[in-house]
Each structure stands twice: as structure tokens, then as C-alpha cells.
Amino acid sequence: MSRICIVGASGKLGQYMIAHALAKGYQIHAVCRAKSVGKLARFKGQISIYPGDTDDRAVIQRAVQGCDAVLTVLVPWGVSQYATRTAQAVLDFAAPQARLIFSCGWHISKDGKDHYTWQLKTFVAIFGFVARLFRIADLADQVRACDTIFSSERRWTVVRGSDLEEGPSQGLPIWREHVGDPALASNLTRRTDFALFMVAAIDNPALIHQAPAIVGAGEVV
Ligand SMILES: NC(=O)c1ccc[n+]([C@@H]2O[C@H](COP(=O)([O-])OP(=O)(O)OC[C@H]3O[C@@H](n4cnc5c(N)ncnc54)[C@H](OP(=O)(O)O)[C@@H]3O)[C@@H](O)[C@H]2O)c1
């Protein structure tokens, strides 16, 4: 049985990833903020929890030890480089051959070839400005984190999520290299399926050094 680490495990995406990874028989090391450990109560006895901020290098170093893959929820909260520091710790301490899967949103671009709607550009500009003004979040931090990952030689994948919704699984999302591809027009993914894609990426070598933009597979009729 293979062992993986989930960084940012107590959030919505993280908990879905735990459920999918358990179903696939993985042993799980879960990193989450100490105050959020209670959110993982339903997984008691099934996972090993490493309490701590995800940018705490000592916590990450312990948690990723012996793991074949590390799934990281990258979030730009605060104005202290939380995402960049988290990504750097994972890149520095994960085993050399480990698969490293990171989450982010469509607004991240690997090669500048994505085509964004004016609505998305406006949302990112306004949210980014207001969040930074009130020191809630720093979108540029998530951009820097991803740039650090993109320039790494590690076996990474950066999964770029569309708008998200709750609801039962519709199966593995589809993906394209660039936002703006007509196949991604729905701009909607079930959160559980975002998690499904993150876990499935562990065993998909075609996704190494890719930044897939995903959307849900849609209703099965
Ligand atoms: N929300 C969307 O519409 C959307 C769209 C596209 C892509 N994404 C991507 O999907 C991923 C998950 O996003 P989500 O919105 O669904 O959130 P989420 O899964 O609920 O995860 C939020 C994470 O952020 C942590 N967090 C919250 N406040 C924090 C703080 N002040 N300092 C440090 N960590 C904090 C949470 O930890 P605690 O449990 O400890 O609070 C949790 O691990 C992210 O990578 C995001 O970029 C989201």
C-alpha cells in the first residue's frame, strides 16, 4: 500500500481528497492547522494527522517523510507568503521521486497562453485588490508559488480548478492545457471531482509538468 501526504487536509477540497484516497487504499499523512484538527474527526483511526500551519517547514518535513505523493491545497490567505512558503517546503522536503500535485484556480497561467473572459479578469482584479487592501489574501502569492513550482525539476502537476459547486460526483473531470478552450466552456466542477482529479493525477504520468485546467464531466444522461 502506498503512502501519501495531503497538505491543507481540513478544508473542503482536502476532506474530499482524503475520502477518495482512502477509497483507493492509500495510507494518509494529513497536515492541517492545529485549530482545525477537529474537522477531521470523522477520519479518526484511518489517517495520521500532523497539526501545524502548512508553511511550517518542520511540520512538512515530518509529514512528507516516506510518502510517494504529496497533494497540496495552495491557498493565498494572509499577506505572509503562505502559499509560496508552503509550496517551497513541499518541493524541498518531499522524496526525490515523489509525485507532487498542487491545487489552484484558472487565474494561474503556466505559459501565458490562456484566454480569459472579461468577467474572470474583472473578478480577479477586484477580489485581488480588496483582499490585499484588507490583508485577507494575496493572489500574487499563489502566482509566485506556482511560478516556483513551474520552474522546478520535481515531478509536479498544478491542477487549475474552475468555479466550484457541491453535489454528487459526475466522474473524473476533463482537462485542457489552456483556459479558453471551448471544451471548458461550462466553467464548473463539483468539488468532489476536483479532489478526484487530484488523487487520480498521482498515477497519471501524462500530467507531469502540466497545469491542467479542469471542468466537470457534466451530468450523465
Ligand atoms: N473556491 C473556489 O471557487 C475555487 C475555484 C477554483 C479553484 N479553487 C482552488 O481550490 C483549492 C481549495 O479552495 P476552496 O475554496 O475549495 O477551499 P477549501 O478546500 O475549503 O480550503 C481552504 C484551505 O485554506 C485553509 N485556510 C483557510 N483560512 C486560512 C488562513 N487564514 N490561513 C491559512 N490557511 C487557511 C483551510 O484550512 P483550515 O481548515 O485550517 O481552515 C483549508 O486548508 C484552492 O487551491 C483554490 O485555489 C477554489
The ligand as an SDF file (V2000), in Angstrom:
LIG
                    3D

 48 52  0  0  0  0  0  0  0  0999 V2000
  -13.3420   28.3420   -4.0820 N   0  0  0  0  0  0  0  0  0  0  0  0
  -13.3590   28.3090   -5.3950 C   0  0  0  0  0  0  0  0  0  0  0  0
  -14.3290   28.6950   -6.0490 O   0  0  0  0  0  0  0  0  0  0  0  0
  -12.1470   27.8070   -6.1690 C   0  0  0  0  0  0  0  0  0  0  0  0
  -12.1800   27.8500   -7.5610 C   0  0  0  0  0  0  0  0  0  0  0  0
  -11.1010   27.3260   -8.2680 C   0  0  0  0  0  0  0  0  0  0  0  0
  -10.0210   26.7910   -7.5880 C   0  0  0  0  0  0  0  0  0  0  0  0
  -10.0060   26.7910   -6.2250 N   0  0  0  0  0  0  0  0  0  0  0  0
   -8.8410   26.2080   -5.5500 C   0  0  0  0  0  0  0  0  0  0  0  0
   -9.3010   25.0980   -4.7930 O   0  0  0  0  0  0  0  0  0  0  0  0
   -8.4940   24.9390   -3.6440 C   0  0  0  0  0  0  0  0  0  0  0  0
   -9.4050   24.8190   -2.4440 C   0  0  0  0  0  0  0  0  0  0  0  0
  -10.1370   26.0030   -2.3440 O   0  0  0  0  0  0  0  0  0  0  0  0
  -11.5280   26.0830   -1.5930 P   0  0  0  0  0  0  0  0  0  0  0  0
  -12.0310   27.4770   -1.7990 O   0  0  0  0  0  0  0  0  0  0  0  0
  -12.3960   24.9550   -2.0030 O   0  0  0  0  0  0  0  0  0  0  0  0
  -11.1480   25.9980   -0.0880 O   0  0  0  0  0  0  0  0  0  0  0  0
  -11.0660   24.8020    0.9280 P   0  0  0  0  0  0  0  0  0  0  0  0
  -10.9910   23.4930    0.2360 O   0  0  0  0  0  0  0  0  0  0  0  0
  -12.1510   24.9660    1.9120 O   0  0  0  0  0  0  0  0  0  0  0  0
   -9.6610   25.0280    1.5990 O   0  0  0  0  0  0  0  0  0  0  0  0
   -9.3360   26.1390    2.2800 C   0  0  0  0  0  0  0  0  0  0  0  0
   -7.9860   25.8390    2.9250 C   0  0  0  0  0  0  0  0  0  0  0  0
   -7.4310   27.0480    3.3480 O   0  0  0  0  0  0  0  0  0  0  0  0
   -7.0890   26.9550    4.7170 C   0  0  0  0  0  0  0  0  0  0  0  0
   -7.2480   28.2790    5.3170 N   0  0  0  0  0  0  0  0  0  0  0  0
   -8.3730   28.9710    5.4890 C   0  0  0  0  0  0  0  0  0  0  0  0
   -8.1040   30.1590    6.0590 N   0  0  0  0  0  0  0  0  0  0  0  0
   -6.7730   30.1880    6.2450 C   0  0  0  0  0  0  0  0  0  0  0  0
   -5.8640   31.1300    6.7940 C   0  0  0  0  0  0  0  0  0  0  0  0
   -6.2790   32.3120    7.2590 N   0  0  0  0  0  0  0  0  0  0  0  0
   -4.5580   30.8260    6.8200 N   0  0  0  0  0  0  0  0  0  0  0  0
   -4.1190   29.6420    6.3540 C   0  0  0  0  0  0  0  0  0  0  0  0
   -4.9170   28.7060    5.8150 N   0  0  0  0  0  0  0  0  0  0  0  0
   -6.2260   28.9790    5.7750 C   0  0  0  0  0  0  0  0  0  0  0  0
   -8.0520   25.9410    5.2730 C   0  0  0  0  0  0  0  0  0  0  0  0
   -7.5240   25.3920    6.4270 O   0  0  0  0  0  0  0  0  0  0  0  0
   -8.3990   25.2630    7.7680 P   0  0  0  0  0  0  0  0  0  0  0  0
   -9.2510   24.0230    7.6020 O   0  0  0  0  0  0  0  0  0  0  0  0
   -7.3600   25.1240    8.8090 O   0  0  0  0  0  0  0  0  0  0  0  0
   -9.2440   26.4960    7.9230 O   0  0  0  0  0  0  0  0  0  0  0  0
   -8.0990   24.9450    4.1240 C   0  0  0  0  0  0  0  0  0  0  0  0
   -6.9990   24.0590    4.1610 O   0  0  0  0  0  0  0  0  0  0  0  0
   -7.5230   26.1220   -3.6230 C   0  0  0  0  0  0  0  0  0  0  0  0
   -6.2900   25.7030   -4.1450 O   0  0  0  0  0  0  0  0  0  0  0  0
   -8.1880   27.1230   -4.5580 C   0  0  0  0  0  0  0  0  0  0  0  0
   -7.2240   27.9620   -5.1710 O   0  0  0  0  0  0  0  0  0  0  0  0
  -11.0530   27.2620   -5.4990 C   0  0  0  0  0  0  0  0  0  0  0  0
  1  2  1  0
  2  3  2  0
  2  4  1  0
  4  5  1  0
  4 48  2  0
  5  6  2  0
  6  7  1  0
  7  8  2  0
  8  9  1  0
  8 48  1  0
  9 10  1  0
  9 46  1  0
 10 11  1  0
 11 12  1  0
 11 44  1  0
 12 13  1  0
 13 14  1  0
 14 15  2  0
 14 16  1  0
 14 17  1  0
 17 18  1  0
 18 19  2  0
 18 20  1  0
 18 21  1  0
 21 22  1  0
 22 23  1  0
 23 24  1  0
 23 42  1  0
 24 25  1  0
 25 26  1  0
 25 36  1  0
 26 27  1  0
 26 35  1  0
 27 28  2  0
 28 29  1  0
 29 30  1  0
 29 35  2  0
 30 31  1  0
 30 32  2  0
 32 33  1  0
 33 34  2  0
 34 35  1  0
 36 37  1  0
 36 42  1  0
 37 38  1  0
 38 39  2  0
 38 40  1  0
 38 41  1  0
 42 43  1  0
 44 45  1  0
 44 46  1  0
 46 47  1  0
M  CHG  2   8   1  16  -1
M  END
$$$$
